[in-house]
Amino acid sequence: MEIAEQINVEELLKLVMTRPWHKGCEIIQEDGKVKVKYEDNTEHPPGLRKMPKGGTFMSSNSRVENGLFWDIGSDDFGSPEKALLAILQSPEPVDVNPQTFSFNLNKDK
């Protein structure tokens, strides 16, 4: 019997998806692309920022330490299996809200 025939997918996912933030990850297939999304639906104390509405997405770049990071856009991971590997290898999602800066544009001051 082949290994694939012996593995219960739900049990395997319970064993490998062990980090608390894994529960917020979702593999999305749309327009022929496979993306990884993280949605932080937890309540936060006043004053603490949370993930942007609509979630944050996983991207890849060879210049980043392990090649994976969280951003406002997502790369195509090609298959749900590769997306799952990316989730397991990625760092914990971080807040990717754009920073807001105030500049005094009044030249008289």
N, C-alpha and C positions, 0 to 999 in steps of 0.2 A: 504494500500500500504506500502511495506517495505521501510525502510530508504534508502537502497542501490538503489532502483528503483527511488528515488526522487533526488538523488545527481548527479549533472553534474560534472564529474571528472575534466574537464579542469577548470571550475570555482573554484572548491575546491583547485586545485593546485595553482591558482592565489592568493587565499586567504592565503594559508599557506606558500608558498615559497616567503617570503617577504624580506629576507636579500639579499643585492646586490650580494654576492658571490654564492647564490643559482643558478643563471643562468649558472654558470660554472660546475654544478654537472650533472653527468650522471649515470644512473643505467645500468650496463652492465650484460648481461646474456651470459655466455660462459662456455662450458665444464660442464654443469649442476650446475654451481655456479652463484650466484648473487653478484656482486661487485659494489662498489660506487667509482666513479672516479671524480676528479676535475681537470679541465684544465684551466689554467690562460692564456687566449689569449690576454690580454690587453698589450698595449705598456708601457714600463717602461723607465724612464729617464736613460741615460748612468750611469753605476756604480751600479745601483740597480739590485739585483739578482731577478729572478722570479722563478716560479715553474720549476722543471725539465722537459725537453722535454718529452712528453708522459704523463705528468700529475702526480698527487699524488693520493693515494688511501686511503680509510678509513679502519681502523683496530679497533679492540676492545681488551680491556684488563681490567680486574677487578681492577688492581692496579692504573689505571688512574682515575682522579676525577669523570668524568661522564661515564667512560668506553669506550669512543670513542676518537680516535686520528687519525691524518693523517700521512701516512708513504709511503715508496716506494713499499710496497706490500699491498694486500687487503685480508680481511677475507671474507668468504662466509656468506652473510646475510640471505640466505635461501629462500627469496621471495622478489619480488619488493616492496611489502607493508612494510616489515620489513626494507628494504633498505631505503625507504622514511622516515620512522620513525627515522632511524639513522641520515639521513641528517638533519632532523628538530631538533634533539637533540644534534647534534655535535657542537663543537667549530668551529670557522672560520678556514679554511685551512691555514697552514703555510708553509713556504719554507722548504722542506725536502731534499734539495741538500746536499750531504755529504760535510763536512768541508774539506778543503785542508790544509795540514800542510807541512812545509818545514823543514827538519832536515839535518844538516851537518853530512854526514856519513864518512867524511874524518877524520880518527883518528889522523892524524898529526896536525890538527888545534884545 
